[in-house]
Amino acid sequence: MAWMRFSISRLGTLSCLELVFREFKYILLAIGCGLWAVGSMAQSMVFLEHSETLSFDEARLPDVQILKGNVCFRHDSVLMYCDSAYFFEKKNSLHAFGHVHLLQGDSIEGFGDVLYYNGDTKLARFRKRVKLIHDKTTTLLTDSLNYDRARNIAYYFSGGTIEDSLNVLTSRKGHYTPDNHQAIFRGEVELVNPKFVLTADTLYYNTETYQADIVGPTQIIYEEETTILSSNGWYNTQTEKSQLLDRSRIIHSDGKTLTGDTIYYDKAIGFGQVFGHMQSTDSTNQKTLYGNKGEVWEHSNNGYVTDSAMVVDWSDSTMYTYMHADTLFTEEIPYQIFQLIPKDSILVDSVWQAQAPDTLWKDTSYQQLRAYYHVRIYREDMQSVCDSVRYHGRDSIISLYGNPVCWNGSNQVSADSIHIYIRNGEIDYLHGIGNTIAIKQEGAEEFDQLAGKEMLAHVRDGDIYLIDVNGNAETVFYPREEDGTYIGVNKTQSSFVKLYLENRQIHHVVFTTSSSGVMIPLNQATKEERYLTTFFWAEQERPQRPGDIFLHPERTPRPNAAAVSASAEDEEEEEE
């Protein structure tokens, strides 16, 4: 043999025994490869299992077997049934027509009117009224389907539907991989669930876990309830749990909206956890919460936000309120109001009477906001700092605790606690309780002061115009001559004081009859005579603009409240 002679010439130095052994090994290898090739070819061949008739038309269809009646083919472990077929034995392929049924084990069944099958590539092309069933739980419906048996992938390209036990999905194009139950949908994707409808341009979906992977702009709509907007993440259509990324939004029909960089959302229990640039808006109550971390409970309308937390009240379009704290809590407080609901009622003596009255307690609720630590508030007509805040939505009362200070124009008001009453979106009055003091700066070291146990500061058109002090009232004023020079220090004690202001300036003061006072020349006044015991000036803490609420300047030391209270009690005892 030529190849053997070539090998001898190349291996002339080898012994004859070595040469024979070497060439024998090559022969065995060649024979083995040939047998493997034959075996492989035999395994890949398509076989005709059954047909009622077989005919040929060499003129029109050379080398084609024409089969009719209960036709059955076998390829590997796959059986293919049809009414009639063209069998291209040399090309190892077939064209099947009428009631086509492909059966691959007990996991895959394919149906259609036409099947083009290639045994070499293992590609089955179904056409017209195609149905593919996987594990008897997932059904794919389309008009044109290619099923690649080699890769176990089915794909359609002219519109199709996949149905499982829970959802129906439609799209223009789609891939389905039975091995991992994974489907890829592209173009006008719609997932219909008994509870919601999901629409997208591209969607990944698993028919075993019922999880939809969001890979582009997607919306999930619960009719008349909730809309979810996201472009990245996943949504489990069975458990209704999800992870939503890339500034996703959850919109509710009651006017509430939740936005965040990352949202973990459980629709079934109405719970959302947000990380990164959280924004929770309540358009009904016209408030928005901001922060970098928070939680919301939809059913109870409770939640919290922290890490750069802020709430903005925009109920008054002309004057927004900005509040910052370490942590902000919102909660819905239930309460009952008594209502008389008349039935067939008539009005008698201005009182509702009823032939069959229905009298009941009506359950209702109101929103409450709580803020803790480093609280700072800004609005144009009022600025505040304190340690904690509680806002009552029912009564529109903002309660400040923990060394609260409020500023209005050039006035500073502080107390143990301050309650701000809102009416029609505007501040009506401030109620200070315990160690109250109102201060107005007149000069570099001159401060008008008004202090007492309890104080009401009335506001009109955004300015304090009247201050009422009740109990142990003390004042320090710096009256002036007409040319503006100071006359001295006027220090007065009384049970009650009314201070009237016009154009943010003191107009006049009214004391009770049981009052005592003294005028001290300015150059003779001591520090104790110039300042009340509760005096402190905290202008550097004041937020001057909305962004200042995130600043944390060092707080001004406050007078010892316990010492001040004890001193006041001692003075009362001495008077008695």
Secondary structure, DSSP 8 states (H G I E B T S, - for coil): -HHHHHHHHHTTTS-HHHHHHHHHHHHHHHHHHHHHHHHHHHHH--EEEE-SEEEEETTTEEEEEEEEEEEEEEETTEEEEEEEEEEETTTTEEEEEEEEEEEETTTEEEEEEEEEEETTTTEEEEEEEEEEEETTTEEEEEEEEEEETTTTEEEESS-EEEE-SS-EEEESEEEEETTTTEEEEEEEEEEE-SS-EEEEEEEEEETTT-EEEE-SSEEEEETTTEEEEESEEEEETTT-EEEEEEEEEEEETTSEEEEEEEEEEETTTTEEEEEEEEEEEETTTTEEEEEEEEEEETTTTEEEEEEEEEEEE-SSTTS-EEEEEEEEEEEEEEEEEEEEE-SSEEEETTEEEESS-EEEEEEEEEEEEEEEEEEEEEETTEEEEEEEEEEETTTTEEEEESS-EEEETTEEEE-SEEEEEEETTEEEEEEEEEEEEEEEE-SSS-EEEEEEEEEEEEEETTEEEEEEEEEEEEEEE--B-TTS-B--EEEEEEEEEEEEEETTEEEEEEE-SS-EEEEE-GGG--HHHHS-TT----GGG---SGGGGG----------HHHHHHHHHHHHHHH-
